[in-house]
């Protein structure tokens, strides 16, 4: 096992745990406790955010602690962790890989299903934003600053199912006009997204996944 595979498994385990907590018919103890709360959609999504952030911080801290880069409990010491084939996983490489997976969207980039990954900020309703929440898969139009042309851009939210007016979220974006924007996008480029003439949010490109757009 490589260090990257080791860290990726932690990332996937976090995803599995979050989904199991909110999955219909799940036998997980946490799932039963959540159902007993009888939360509405807004409350349930906020709880998903809290648990997702908590598990991210916990798993990330454990990985850094194993690498001697953070405290576990009250101790910050170096560990020597070997897999069953005697490959050493600790020794300084876990920290960088953990950052990539838990804070820099490596899993989504490696999937290669998006054209780019962006940070999206939805305008509050009182500032012209949506009246209702957006669900993952939402397809507003996108306008980049260098062109008057609009394109449809599907937003697949990362670690979220629902986004409310005023929220900020990271998302995988898939556009339908790749050829028209080929070679024109850059990381940190800002854009607007909206419905008809109404702008409902702004975004900033974090990673360009589709090499044609670079």
C-alpha positions as semicolon CSV with decimal commas, in nm:
position;residue;x (nm);y (nm);z (nm)
1;X;0,000;0,000;0,000
2;X;0,123;0,349;-0,081
3;X;0,085;0,651;0,144
4;X;-0,166;0,799;-0,101
5;X;-0,378;0,482;-0,096
6;X;-0,368;0,482;0,283
7;X;-0,490;0,844;0,302
8;X;-0,749;0,791;0,029
9;X;-0,902;0,509;0,232
10;X;-0,946;0,746;0,526
11;X;-1,115;0,995;0,294
12;X;-1,349;0,728;0,154
13;X;-1,430;0,602;0,504
14;X;-1,536;0,954;0,602
15;X;-1,765;0,971;0,299
16;X;-1,911;0,630;0,379
17;X;-1,983;0,725;0,740
18;X;-2,161;1,049;0,645
19;X;-2,377;0,872;0,387
20;X;-2,460;0,589;0,628
21;X;-2,581;0,839;0,889
22;X;-2,838;0,988;0,651
23;X;-2,924;0,684;0,439
24;X;-3,280;0,559;0,452
25;X;-3,295;0,220;0,616
26;X;-2,945;0,247;0,766
27;X;-2,883;0,038;1,077
28;X;-2,618;0,277;1,210
29;X;-2,681;0,401;1,566
30;X;-2,616;0,760;1,459
31;X;-2,874;0,726;1,181
32;X;-3,139;0,621;1,432
33;X;-3,057;0,918;1,656
34;X;-3,084;1,157;1,360
35;X;-3,422;1,015;1,255
36;X;-3,551;1,057;1,609
37;X;-3,485;1,431;1,588
38;X;-3,751;1,467;1,315
39;X;-3,556;1,747;1,149
40;X;-3,681;1,928;0,840
41;X;-3,466;1,954;0,525
42;X;-3,283;2,268;0,640
43;X;-3,199;2,128;0,982
44;X;-3,095;1,792;0,835
45;X;-2,860;1,958;0,586
46;X;-2,704;2,175;0,856
47;X;-2,647;1,862;1,064
48;X;-2,484;1,698;0,760
49;X;-2,247;1,998;0,739
50;X;-2,159;1,974;1,106
51;X;-2,092;1,600;1,099
52;X;-1,898;1,628;0,772
53;X;-1,673;1,903;0,909
54;X;-1,628;1,717;1,238
55;X;-1,524;1,394;1,067
56;X;-1,296;1,583;0,828
57;X;-1,117;1,753;1,117
58;X;-1,095;1,429;1,315
59;X;-0,959;1,214;1,031
60;X;-0,722;1,486;0,913
61;X;-0,585;1,538;1,266
62;X;-0,535;1,162;1,316
63;X;-0,343;1,136;0,989
64;X;-0,121;1,430;1,078
65;X;-0,074;1,288;1,427
66;X;0,044;0,955;1,286
67;X;0,298;1,151;1,084
68;X;0,418;1,338;1,394
69;X;0,276;1,669;1,266
70;X;-0,009;1,710;1,519
71;X;-0,100;1,601;1,869
72;X;-0,312;1,295;1,935
73;X;-0,459;1,353;2,278
74;X;-0,182;1,543;2,455
75;X;0,115;1,388;2,280
76;X;0,287;1,486;1,959
77;X;0,533;1,211;1,878
78;X;0,663;1,025;1,575
79;X;0,510;0,686;1,493
80;X;0,632;0,411;1,267
81;X;0,340;0,255;1,084
82;X;0,394;-0,043;0,854
83;X;0,149;-0,221;0,626
84;X;0,133;-0,600;0,606
85;X;0,403;-0,602;0,338
86;X;0,637;-0,402;0,564
87;X;0,602;-0,080;0,365
88;X;0,641;0,219;0,597
89;X;0,353;0,465;0,569
90;X;0,473;0,722;0,819
91;X;0,781;0,936;0,799
92;X;0,660;1,269;0,659
93;X;0,459;1,189;0,345
94;X;0,113;1,153;0,502
95;X;0,072;1,526;0,576
96;X;0,087;1,641;0,214
97;X;-0,140;1,365;0,089
98;X;-0,392;1,429;0,368
99;X;-0,409;1,796;0,277
100;X;-0,469;1,710;-0,088
101;X;-0,758;1,477;-0,008
102;X;-0,924;1,658;0,281
103;X;-0,869;2,021;0,179
104;X;-0,771;2,034;-0,188
105;X;-1,027;1,816;-0,373
106;X;-0,782;1,550;-0,492
107;X;-1,050;1,281;-0,502
108;X;-1,276;1,491;-0,725
109;X;-0,988;1,601;-0,949
110;X;-0,868;1,242;-0,996
111;X;-1,222;1,128;-1,079
112;X;-1,202;1,353;-1,383
113;X;-1,581;1,379;-1,422
114;X;-1,599;1,759;-1,391
115;X;-1,473;2,030;-1,623
116;X;-1,358;2,231;-1,324
117;X;-1,402;2,258;-0,949
118;X;-1,512;2,589;-0,802
119;X;-1,601;2,762;-0,479
120;X;-1,957;2,894;-0,512
121;X;-2,120;3,165;-0,303
122;X;-2,498;3,188;-0,331
123;X;-2,643;3,534;-0,284
124;X;-2,885;3,578;0,007
125;X;-3,248;3,605;-0,097
126;X;-3,264;3,969;0,014
127;X;-2,975;4,050;-0,221
128;X;-3,144;3,898;-0,526
129;X;-3,055;3,534;-0,464
130;X;-3,281;3,232;-0,490
131;X;-3,600;3,211;-0,286
132;X;-3,546;2,839;-0,227
133;X;-3,248;2,605;-0,177
134;X;-3,059;2,447;-0,466
135;X;-3,008;2,072;-0,483
136;X;-2,693;1,899;-0,606
137;X;-2,730;1,866;-0,983
138;X;-2,867;2,222;-1,019
139;X;-2,801;2,368;-1,367
140;X;-2,789;2,751;-1,370
141;X;-2,626;2,941;-1,656
142;X;-2,265;3,053;-1,615
143;X;-2,110;3,374;-1,744
144;X;-1,731;3,417;-1,751
145;X;-1,584;3,770;-1,740
146;X;-1,423;3,754;-2,086
147;X;-1,739;3,672;-2,283
148;X;-2,105;3,770;-2,313
149;X;-2,190;3,410;-2,396
150;X;-2,370;3,203;-2,132
151;X;-2,340;2,827;-2,089
152;X;-2,530;2,580;-1,873
153;X;-2,319;2,449;-1,585
154;X;-2,426;2,154;-1,372
155;X;-2,323;2,188;-1,009
156;X;-2,247;1,870;-0,817
157;X;-2,194;1,980;-0,458
158;X;-1,898;1,839;-0,265
159;X;-2,001;1,702;0,077
160;X;-2,345;1,864;0,043
161;X;-2,684;1,765;-0,093
162;X;-2,859;2,101;-0,053
163;X;-2,729;2,460;-0,057
164;X;-2,930;2,750;0,083
165;X;-2,927;3,118;-0,020
166;X;-2,625;3,283;0,144
167;X;-2,423;2,960;0,164
168;X;-2,074;2,897;0,026
169;X;-1,995;2,551;-0,111
170;X;-1,740;2,373;-0,326
171;X;-1,875;2,196;-0,633
172;X;-1,780;2,000;-0,942
173;X;-1,893;2,195;-1,250
174;X;-1,978;2,039;-1,586
175;X;-2,046;2,284;-1,873
176;X;-2,203;2,210;-2,211
177;X;-1,996;2,456;-2,418
178;X;-1,646;2,316;-2,372
179;X;-1,533;2,389;-2,726
180;X;-1,642;2,754;-2,710
181;X;-1,435;2,811;-2,394
182;X;-1,138;2,589;-2,487
183;X;-0,807;2,735;-2,372
184;X;-0,971;3,032;-2,198
185;X;-1,020;2,938;-1,834
186;X;-0,769;2,988;-1,553
187;X;-0,763;2,893;-1,189
188;X;-0,884;3,175;-0,960
189;X;-1,099;3,313;-1,244
190;X;-1,428;3,448;-1,111
191;X;-1,767;3,398;-1,279
192;X;-2,136;3,455;-1,222
193;X;-2,417;3,202;-1,230
194;X;-2,787;3,265;-1,251
195;X;-3,132;3,202;-1,389
196;X;-3,240;3,410;-1,687
197;X;-3,141;3,771;-1,618
198;X;-3,107;3,714;-1,245
199;X;-2,764;3,648;-1,094
200;X;-2,803;3,410;-0,798
201;X;-2,438;3,359;-0,708
202;X;-2,071;3,401;-0,790
203;X;-1,795;3,146;-0,821
204;X;-1,419;3,116;-0,837
205;X;-1,241;2,838;-1,024
206;X;-1,027;2,631;-0,788
207;X;-0,908;2,348;-1,016
208;X;-0,942;2,302;-1,391
209;X;-0,998;1,932;-1,451
210;X;-1,069;1,930;-1,827
211;X;-0,732;2,011;-1,989
212;X;-0,911;2,148;-2,299
213;X;-1,028;2,448;-2,097
214;X;-0,686;2,553;-1,971
